[in-house]
């Protein structure tokens, strides 16, 4: 596997379900990100992890819970979601730290539908 | 607060025409980075270019070129001799560097007609 992978690619869940999105990067990066892309809003940053430490939470509701066990893996745990949470969830990674080579590389996304 | 504006929601041109996508940004930081990404119908964002605030040199990569002007806070993207494969949504983005999240514009949907 190369680049950034995300599983599952598609997910349909009810409002009372609990599910998790997984992201894995094979680029040797140290920073990972979650973004949300919905039809009504531009791409929105959700969370940032730098060397496994959460450095940014962009006022995301607590029904979204991130986890970064190591620099290669990032999870987004979902529970009690609302229909308006339906969106494409994109994971990205970058070198991290203070590197000026800070372009982010994105995974293919998970298309989430909340019924 | 940072802001990126892509005023062109959708552009449609005929193949082989040149097309310019506009990007205007706002930031109070003296050091910042600008990016362009391409999102084809498959959905994955593809990195195209990174520029830092201290480097105003224009860049050319094949049919793609970028014009960075700090005086007008713009970072425009031109595709020369467009091709159908260039059809996608293009996003301009901004961050402070390091592991900072990206602030995206709303994107420009580019349609290249054969």
HADDOCK unambig.tbl for C-alpha pairs under 7 A between the chains (distance, minus, plus):
assign (segid A and resid 31 and name CA) (segid B and resid 99 and name CA) 6.11 0.50 0.50
assign (segid A and resid 42 and name CA) (segid B and resid 104 and name CA) 6.93 0.50 0.50
assign (segid A and resid 42 and name CA) (segid B and resid 105 and name CA) 6.76 0.50 0.50
assign (segid A and resid 42 and name CA) (segid B and resid 106 and name CA) 4.91 0.50 0.50
assign (segid A and resid 43 and name CA) (segid B and resid 104 and name CA) 6.07 0.50 0.50
assign (segid A and resid 45 and name CA) (segid B and resid 101 and name CA) 6.30 0.50 0.50
assign (segid A and resid 45 and name CA) (segid B and resid 102 and name CA) 6.86 0.50 0.50
assign (segid A and resid 48 and name CA) (segid B and resid 101 and name CA) 6.73 0.50 0.50
assign (segid A and resid 50 and name CA) (segid B and resid 99 and name CA) 6.40 0.50 0.50
assign (segid A and resid 96 and name CA) (segid B and resid 98 and name CA) 5.68 0.50 0.50
assign (segid A and resid 96 and name CA) (segid B and resid 99 and name CA) 4.76 0.50 0.50
assign (segid A and resid 97 and name CA) (segid B and resid 98 and name CA) 5.48 0.50 0.50
assign (segid A and resid 97 and name CA) (segid B and resid 99 and name CA) 5.94 0.50 0.50
assign (segid A and resid 98 and name CA) (segid B and resid 98 and name CA) 4.21 0.50 0.50
assign (segid A and resid 98 and name CA) (segid B and resid 99 and name CA) 6.92 0.50 0.50
assign (segid A and resid 99 and name CA) (segid B and resid 98 and name CA) 5.14 0.50 0.50
assign (segid A and resid 100 and name CA) (segid B and resid 97 and name CA) 6.22 0.50 0.50
assign (segid A and resid 100 and name CA) (segid B and resid 98 and name CA) 6.11 0.50 0.50
assign (segid A and resid 102 and name CA) (segid B and resid 97 and name CA) 6.26 0.50 0.50
assign (segid A and resid 102 and name CA) (segid B and resid 98 and name CA) 5.63 0.50 0.50
assign (segid A and resid 102 and name CA) (segid B and resid 99 and name CA) 6.91 0.50 0.50
assign (segid A and resid 103 and name CA) (segid B and resid 50 and name CA) 6.53 0.50 0.50
assign (segid A and resid 105 and name CA) (segid B and resid 47 and name CA) 6.64 0.50 0.50
assign (segid A and resid 106 and name CA) (segid B and resid 44 and name CA) 6.63 0.50 0.50
assign (segid A and resid 106 and name CA) (segid B and resid 45 and name CA) 5.77 0.50 0.50
assign (segid A and resid 107 and name CA) (segid B and resid 44 and name CA) 6.20 0.50 0.50
assign (segid A and resid 108 and name CA) (segid B and resid 43 and name CA) 6.23 0.50 0.50
assign (segid A and resid 108 and name CA) (segid B and resid 44 and name CA) 4.40 0.50 0.50
assign (segid A and resid 109 and name CA) (segid B and resid 44 and name CA) 6.69 0.50 0.50
